[in-house]
Every structure is written in C-alpha cells, then in structure tokens.
Amino acid sequence: MDKAKLGITIQLFGAGLYFLGLIGITPLVIAAGYVLIMEENQWIRRVAVKAVAVVIFFAIFSNLVGLLSEGTAFLNNLFLLFNRTVNMATLNRIIALLRITVSVLQTITLLLLGLNALRMSDYAVGSVDRTISKNM
C-alpha cells in the first residue's frame, strides 16, 4: 500500500479529504493545498482536486438557488411599491426545498466518494470529472 508523507495510506487520506468537504471548504482547501504541494502520488492529487471541485460545484448550485430566493423578495417588494400584495409562500417553500435537496445531494456525494476512496476506487461526478480530466 502506498503511504502519504504523513504516514497514513493514500486511501485513508483521500477519504479524509472528501470527509473534510462535509466540514467546510477552509479545512478542505488547506489539506488539498498540502497534497498538491507535498504529495507525488497522482491518485491522491486527483482526489484533492476533485474534492475541492465537488464542494465548489455544490456551492455554486446552492447560490444559484439562493438567487431565486432573492428574486422572489425583489418581486414581493416591487409589488408592495404599487400597494399590491402577492403571496409568495409557495414559491419560497419550493426554493427552501431545493436548497435542502442540494445540501442532501452534496452530503451523499461526498460520503460516497469518501467511502469509495477507502477502496481506491472512484465514483463519477459527470461534469466535475470532465473538467478535471481536461485540466490535470
């Protein structure tokens, strides 16, 4: 088994990178930066980039859903300007449901990727994998 310079197997390190994505972007970026600077194994380097890319992908998607929420608030205020009231409760519930769905999908994706990393296998994440393959 290949070992990282930290003394643990690269499989455990790779899984740890994905699991750090569940905690937050800052610890993940620090760990991924370490991997890209210090480690020579191509598999762990690809895992580091993929973990960051997956978290960023879901952050962008979550922010786009948040933009819908801002749009409904804008429309509501616009109608209030003309003394009209519009019930946006249903639309706001749908947007909240979309945000929760994105969060659950991110958690499931990172857990699956982390568990697969323990076996040094991969779980394809469509556009993220294509982007990484083009640029690495």
Buried (B, 14 or more C-beta within 10 A) or exposed (E): EEEBEBEEBBBBBBBBBBBBBEEEBEBBBEBBEBBEEEBEBEBBBBBBBBBBBBBBBBEEBBEEBBEBBEEBEEEBEEEEEEEEEEEBEEBBEEBEEBBEEBEEEBEEBBBEBBBBBBEBEBBEBEEBBEBBEEEE
